[in-house]
């Protein structure tokens, strides 16, 4: 390898590869051109988010509500939720995305590169936190935990010992006890999520991602790449997505300490459970319907198939939903 290549920590390298000039997420095709999320899998997902938005509006006692989609892609979720809500609510829709506004997007959608503050309603972040860049750490043969550095071609080497707040984060959330063990240092994700929650004046913030908790961390981390629907080695050259699973319990834990004084409450459930609560179960329609309403049966069967994909074990159903509630203190 060329000795003049630039070595960087994974956080800096990922930031450049995803969001720098010519970065992966700034391309015209957007995320949908490379991988399938719950948003793209079925309109049932957007319908469930619409029902969730209705719940939040009811809790706030209003029919005028904000919906903030963080990591909005090309606006697919907001477009579908607005259609599902129809005239039942007055929705102020905000798409938060670092790419340019796509042509032809519903003019009701405000496009911005930062989370708006003071909104009242639902902040929803589907597969956003996994693309907040993080550093990678590895325990060397002597047990010293070091930052992993990477070259533009994906070659790695061990760098300086982990220091500062990263040491504290690893000790609390992802201890590395064996030589060769690796972790993605999720502190930037914790901070990004805390800032997103703090942007709400009242309502709920929901993060949905492929994730893990302290009791089941992957021993060698989960850093990987995706391109054109396939998993590929993570190479920070802008040619592929660079991503890793999210320590969502740590994201919730950062603000859970505010519960006593601020009323914030965090809940972590699987997507399977979250969607079940919102009426998406994946249960097949009764066979008797095939004889009384054949067309209805076919539609219900197709819907059940889509719901099954969204709630499948070993797939999208294993995603975790982190929900944070922000009380309406102005109403007290």
Residue pairs with C-beta under 8 A, 6 or more apart in sequence:
1 151
1 153
1 155
5 151
5 152
5 153
6 151
6 152
7 149
7 150
7 151
7 157
7 159
8 16
8 149
8 150
8 236
9 135
9 136
9 147
9 148
9 149
9 150
9 159
10 133
10 134
10 135
10 136
10 148
10 149
10 150
10 184
10 223
10 236
10 242
11 133
11 134
11 135
11 185
11 188
12 133
13 150
13 152
13 236
13 242
14 133
14 134
14 236
14 242
15 133
16 23
16 236
16 238
17 23
17 24
17 235
17 236
17 237
17 238
17 242
18 24
18 25
18 131
18 133
18 238
18 241
18 242
19 25
19 26
19 98
20 238
22 238
23 238
24 238
24 239
24 240
24 241
24 242
25 31
25 98
25 99
25 131
25 241
26 98
26 99
26 100
27 33
27 99
30 73
30 74
30 99
30 102
31 37
31 73
31 74
31 127
31 241
32 40
32 73
32 74
32 76
33 228
34 226
34 227
34 228
34 229
34 240
34 241
35 226
35 229
35 241
36 229
37 73
37 126
37 127
38 45
38 126
38 208
38 271
38 310
38 316
38 319
39 45
39 46
39 73
39 76
39 77
39 80
39 126
40 76
41 306
41 309
41 310
41 316
42 306
42 307
42 309
42 310
43 80
43 84
43 306
44 275
44 280
44 303
44 306
44 307
44 310
45 77
45 275
45 280
45 310
46 77
46 80
46 81
46 83
46 84
47 80
47 84
47 280
48 275
48 278
48 279
48 280
49 77
49 81
49 84
49 122
49 124
50 81
50 84
50 85
51 278
51 279
52 122
52 124
52 204
52 206
52 278
53 65
53 67
53 81
53 85
53 89
53 91
53 121
53 122
54 85
54 88
54 89
56 65
56 121
56 122
56 203
56 204
57 63
57 64
57 65
57 89
57 121
59 203
59 328
60 120
60 121
60 202
60 203
60 328
61 331
62 120
63 88
63 89
63 90
64 89
64 90
64 92
65 89
65 90
65 91
65 92
65 120
65 121
65 122
65 203
66 91
66 92
66 93
66 94
66 116
66 119
66 120
66 121
66 122
66 203
67 78
67 81
67 91
67 92
67 93
67 94
67 121
67 122
67 124
68 94
68 96
68 115
68 116
68 119
68 121
68 122
68 123
68 124
68 199
69 75
69 77
69 78
69 93
69 94
69 95
69 96
69 124
69 125
69 126
70 96
70 115
70 123
70 124
70 125
70 128
70 196
71 96
71 97
71 125
71 126
71 127
71 128
71 131
72 78
72 95
72 96
72 97
73 97
74 97
74 99
74 102
74 105
75 95
75 97
75 102
75 105
75 106
75 109
75 111
77 124
77 126
78 93
78 95
78 106
78 109
79 105
79 106
79 109
81 91
81 93
82 91
82 93
82 106
82 108
82 109
85 91
91 108
92 110
92 119
92 121
93 106
93 108
93 109
93 110
94 109
94 110
94 112
94 116
94 119
95 101
95 105
95 109
95 110
95 111
95 112
96 112
96 113
96 114
96 115
96 116
97 111
97 113
98 113
101 111
105 111
110 116
115 123
115 195
115 196
115 199
116 199
117 199
118 199
118 201
119 199
119 200
119 201
119 203
120 200
120 201
120 202
120 203
120 328
121 200
121 202
121 203
122 203
122 204
122 205
122 206
123 196
123 197
123 199
123 200
123 203
123 204
123 205
123 206
124 205
124 206
124 208
125 193
125 196
125 205
125 206
125 207
125 208
125 209
126 208
126 209
127 208
127 209
127 210
128 207
128 209
129 189
129 192
129 193
129 207
129 209
129 246
129 248
129 251
130 209
130 210
130 243
130 244
130 245
130 246
131 241
131 243
132 188
132 189
132 192
133 188
133 242
134 184
134 185
134 186
134 187
134 188
134 189
134 244
135 147
135 148
135 166
135 184
135 185
136 147
136 148
136 182
136 183
136 184
136 185
136 221
136 223
137 145
137 146
137 147
137 148
137 162
137 166
137 170
137 176
137 182
137 183
137 184
137 185
138 145
138 146
138 148
138 158
138 176
138 180
138 181
138 182
138 183
139 145
139 146
139 176
139 177
139 178
139 179
139 180
139 181
139 182
140 146
140 158
140 179
141 179
142 179
143 177
143 179
144 161
145 161
145 162
145 167
145 170
145 176
146 158
146 159
146 160
146 161
146 162
147 158
147 159
147 160
147 161
147 162
148 156
148 157
148 158
148 159
148 182
149 156
149 157
149 158
149 159
150 156
150 236
152 235
152 236
152 237
153 235
153 237
154 233
154 234
154 235
154 236
154 237
162 170
162 185
165 187
166 185
166 187
169 185
169 186
169 187
169 190
169 250
170 176
170 183
170 185
172 250
173 186
173 214
173 247
173 249
173 250
173 253
174 183
174 184
174 185
174 186
174 214
174 217
174 247
174 250
176 182
176 183
178 219
180 220
181 219
181 220
182 219
182 220
182 221
182 223
183 217
183 221
184 221
184 222
184 223
184 244
184 245
184 247
186 246
186 247
186 250
186 251
189 246
189 247
189 250
189 251
190 250
190 251
190 253
190 254
191 254
193 205
193 207
193 251
193 252
193 254
193 255
193 322
194 251
194 254
194 255
196 205
196 207
197 205
197 255
197 264
197 324
197 326
200 326
201 326
201 328
201 330
202 326
202 327
202 328
202 329
202 330
202 331
203 325
203 326
203 328
204 323
204 324
204 325
204 326
205 323
205 324
205 326
206 321
206 322
206 323
206 324
207 246
207 248
207 251
207 321
207 322
208 271
208 274
208 319
208 320
208 321
208 322
209 245
209 246
209 248
209 319
209 320
210 245
210 246
210 318
210 319
210 320
211 245
211 246
211 247
211 248
211 319
211 320
211 322
212 218
212 222
212 245
212 246
212 247
212 248
213 247
213 248
213 249
213 268
213 320
214 247
214 249
214 250
217 247
218 245
221 244
222 244
222 245
223 234
223 242
223 243
223 244
224 231
224 232
224 233
224 234
224 242
224 243
224 244
225 231
225 232
225 233
225 234
225 235
225 240
225 241
225 242
225 243
226 232
226 240
226 241
226 243
227 239
227 240
227 241
232 240
234 240
234 242
234 243
235 242
236 242
246 320
248 268
248 320
248 322
249 268
251 322
252 266
252 268
252 322
252 324
253 266
255 264
255 266
255 324
256 264
256 266
258 264
259 265
259 266
263 325
263 326
263 327
263 329
264 324
264 325
264 326
265 324
265 325
266 322
266 323
266 324
267 322
267 323
268 320
268 321
268 322
268 323
269 320
269 321
269 323
270 317
270 318
270 319
270 320
270 321
271 310
271 311
271 316
271 317
271 318
271 319
271 320
271 321
272 311
272 312
272 313
272 317
272 318
273 321
274 321
274 323
275 281
275 307
275 310
275 311
275 317
276 311
280 307
280 310
280 311
281 307
281 311
282 304
282 307
282 308
282 310
282 311
282 312
283 304
283 307
284 301
284 304
285 296
285 297
285 300
285 301
285 304
289 296
289 297
289 300
290 297
309 315
309 316
310 316
310 317
311 317
312 318
